[in-house]
Amino acid sequence: MKLIEEIYEMYRGRIKGTDEDLDLIALTILEDTSREELLEMLNELETGELEYFFRLYIFETLKERWSKGTGRDPAGNKSYH
């Protein structure tokens, strides 16, 4: 995805790439992006990228749901989403 390459080049060598760093970058981008722009980005994704996007969304959302349902994360991981 073009956006990912641009972000990577912008921050390469400037941050460590920790979960916290990456989450902050993602949140900042989302704050500055309209719904229409997000939908436009989705339309530009290749099929494999779109499938990966939704697979990750389903995985993280279900992990969070199971965590809330049991009071803990089954994998013991933190989720920032």
BAFI-3210 file (N, C-alpha, C; in Angstrom, 3 decimals, decimal comma, padded with zeros to 6 digits):
// residues 81
n [1|2|3|4|5|6|7|8|9|10|11|12|13|14|15|16|17|18|19|20|21|22|23|24|25|26|27|28|29|30|31|32|33|34|35|36|37|38|39|40|41|42|43|44|45|46|47|48|49|50|51|52|53|54|55|56|57|58|59|60|61|62|63|64|65|66|67|68|69|70|71|72|73|74|75|76|77|78|79|80|81]
n.u [000,848|000,585|000,381|001,429|004,104|004,920|004,595|006,374|008,840|008,895|009,172|011,249|014,165|013,693|011,972|011,472|009,686|007,968|005,018|003,549|004,554|003,751|001,003|000,348|001,068|-000,787|-003,237|-002,997|-002,986|-005,564|-007,122|-006,785|-007,965|-010,694|-013,892|-014,606|-012,099|-010,895|-012,481|-011,844|-009,151|-009,469|-010,666|-008,508|-006,882|-005,242|-006,580|-005,465|-004,372|-006,679|-008,052|-006,227|-006,405|-009,087|-008,959|-007,145|-008,592|-010,889|-009,628|-008,352|-010,583|-012,208|-010,429|-010,315|-012,987|-013,261|-011,523|-012,848|-015,107|-014,173|-012,725|-010,037|-007,226|-006,956|-004,504|-002,757|-001,860|-001,547|-004,004|-004,292|-006,382]
n.v [-001,177|002,132|004,255|003,125|002,695|005,360|006,373|004,730|005,482|008,142|008,003|006,248|005,433|007,439|006,702|003,960|001,999|000,713|-000,826|001,214|003,533|003,041|002,815|005,411|006,847|005,736|006,513|009,298|009,700|008,745|010,622|012,822|012,171|011,938|010,212|009,745|009,894|007,660|005,595|005,906|005,164|002,452|001,568|001,724|-000,351|-003,431|-006,699|-008,697|-007,082|-005,880|-008,128|-008,911|-006,662|-006,845|-009,382|-008,903|-006,962|-008,473|-010,472|-008,944|-007,651|-009,779|-010,939|-008,913|-008,908|-011,498|-011,147|-009,220|-010,677|-012,717|-011,405|-011,274|-011,323|-013,897|-014,582|-013,198|-010,759|-007,203|-005,073|-002,348|-001,299]
n.w [000,000|-000,876|000,992|003,357|002,626|002,296|004,908|006,295|005,119|005,944|008,736|009,189|010,884|012,684|014,688|017,003|016,344|018,058|019,514|020,711|019,439|016,768|017,051|017,848|015,528|013,720|014,914|014,741|011,960|011,347|012,708|011,105|008,732|006,576|006,425|003,777|002,528|003,714|002,658|-000,006|000,061|000,701|-001,660|-003,356|-002,642|-003,423|-004,088|-002,374|-000,339|000,659|001,621|003,629|005,301|006,230|007,423|009,508|010,927|011,698|013,245|015,351|016,459|017,292|019,142|021,047|021,835|022,959|025,061|026,603|027,223|028,882|030,704|030,395|028,142|025,874|024,736|026,182|025,316|024,759|023,384|021,293|019,916]
ca.u [000,000|001,376|000,380|002,347|005,465|005,183|004,745|007,625|009,960|008,860|009,576|012,384|015,320|013,277|011,286|011,894|008,698|007,270|003,561|003,064|004,896|002,934|-000,381|000,251|001,071|-002,072|-004,291|-002,806|-003,444|-007,013|-007,710|-006,666|-008,497|-012,157|-014,499|-014,503|-010,706|-010,668|-013,133|-011,040|-007,968|-009,905|-010,882|-007,211|-006,175|-005,314|-007,411|-004,723|-004,267|-008,014|-008,300|-005,386|-006,996|-010,262|-008,525|-006,574|-009,701|-011,683|-008,799|-008,184|-011,884|-012,606|-009,531|-010,776|-014,295|-013,019|-010,884|-013,891|-016,031|-013,576|-012,010|-008,604|-006,851|-006,561|-003,112|-001,945|-001,330|-002,282|-004,555|-004,414|-007,447]
ca.v [000,000|003,347|005,004|002,467|002,990|006,771|006,510|004,063|006,332|009,362|007,771|005,327|006,010|008,468|006,040|002,573|001,088|-000,031|-000,809|002,528|004,452|002,759|003,135|006,873|007,251|005,334|007,374|010,638|009,661|008,604|011,893|013,790|011,576|011,875|008,937|009,643|009,575|006,270|004,739|006,024|004,322|001,060|001,291|001,644|-001,562|-004,640|-007,709|-009,301|-006,089|-005,730|-009,343|-008,817|-005,616|-007,373|-010,479|-008,292|-006,347|-009,545|-011,092|-008,054|-007,384|-010,987|-011,073|-007,950|-009,385|-012,617|-010,586|-008,587|-011,715|-013,534|-010,540|-011,303|-011,611|-015,294|-014,733|-012,408|-009,601|-005,951|-004,587|-000,896|-000,920]
ca.w [000,000|-001,034|002,253|004,301|002,180|002,587|006,366|006,671|004,706|006,737|010,126|009,273|011,555|013,631|015,796|017,195|015,778|019,106|019,376|021,104|018,347|015,594|017,383|017,827|014,120|013,140|015,453|014,192|010,568|011,339|013,140|010,016|007,506|006,564|006,046|002,324|002,214|004,113|001,662|-001,223|000,274|000,584|-003,084|-004,026|-002,229|-004,231|-003,441|-001,259|000,729|001,237|002,402|004,822|006,123|006,915|008,288|010,711|011,654|012,314|014,267|016,499|017,068|018,023|020,292|022,042|022,318|023,872|026,244|027,418|027,664|029,930|031,636|030,105|026,774|025,846|024,345|027,105|024,603|024,830|022,136|021,316|018,986]
c.u [000,892|001,478|001,392|003,798|005,845|005,414|006,060|008,826|010,041|009,458|010,781|013,586|014,968|012,551|011,766|010,915|008,019|005,765|003,000|003,340|003,939|001,465|-000,600|000,226|-000,281|-003,199|-004,204|-003,307|-004,963|-007,717|-007,762|-007,275|-010,017|-012,634|-014,362|-013,086|-010,368|-011,266|-012,371|-009,788|-008,319|-010,095|-009,578|-006,436|-006,314|-006,093|-006,714|-004,599|-005,606|-008,371|-007,490|-005,962|-008,177|-009,918|-007,971|-007,660|-010,531|-010,913|-008,710|-009,509|-012,382|-011,733|-009,968|-012,100|-014,121|-012,389|-011,910|-014,850|-015,494|-012,854|-010,518|-008,399|-006,358|-005,094|-002,178|-001,334|-002,194|-002,805|-004,776|-005,538|-008,764]
c.v [001,238|004,136|004,431|002,769|004,436|006,997|005,910|004,943|007,592|009,145|006,850|006,043|007,059|007,896|004,599|001,569|000,222|000,029|000,569|003,565|004,277|003,073|004,648|007,399|006,940|006,240|008,788|010,700|009,590|009,886|012,902|013,304|011,465|010,468|008,705|009,278|008,137|005,304|004,769|005,151|002,844|000,670|001,129|000,374|-002,672|-005,682|-008,333|-008,367|-005,912|-006,937|-009,327|-007,807|-006,172|-008,555|-009,934|-007,653|-007,406|-010,172|-010,226|-007,794|-008,594|-011,204|-010,144|-008,403|-010,538|-012,115|-009,959|-009,623|-012,542|-012,708|-010,550|-011,621|-013,046|-015,506|-013,956|-011,176|-008,372|-005,622|-003,096|-000,404|-000,826]
c.w [000,000|000,266|003,247|003,924|002,497|004,080|006,820|006,328|005,557|008,134|010,280|009,873|012,597|014,845|015,875|016,592|016,819|018,846|019,688|020,020|017,172|015,840|017,345|016,392|013,488|013,623|014,889|012,751|010,514|011,771|012,005|008,703|007,604|006,178|004,545|001,896|002,581|003,096|000,341|-001,114|000,145|-000,874|-003,845|-003,670|-003,257|-003,437|-002,234|-000,071|001,435|002,099|003,695|005,808|006,922|007,822|009,602|011,566|012,386|013,460|015,523|017,219|017,850|019,263|021,414|022,663|023,292|025,166|027,169|027,984|028,812|030,980|031,428|028,639|026,718|025,479|025,267|026,470|024,858|023,455|022,260|020,430|019,705]
res [m|k|l|i|e|e|i|y|e|m|y|r|g|r|i|k|g|t|d|e|d|l|d|l|i|a|l|t|i|l|e|d|t|s|r|e|e|l|l|e|m|l|n|e|l|e|t|g|e|l|e|y|f|f|r|l|y|i|f|e|t|l|k|e|r|w|s|k|g|t|g|r|d|p|a|g|n|k|s|y|h]
***
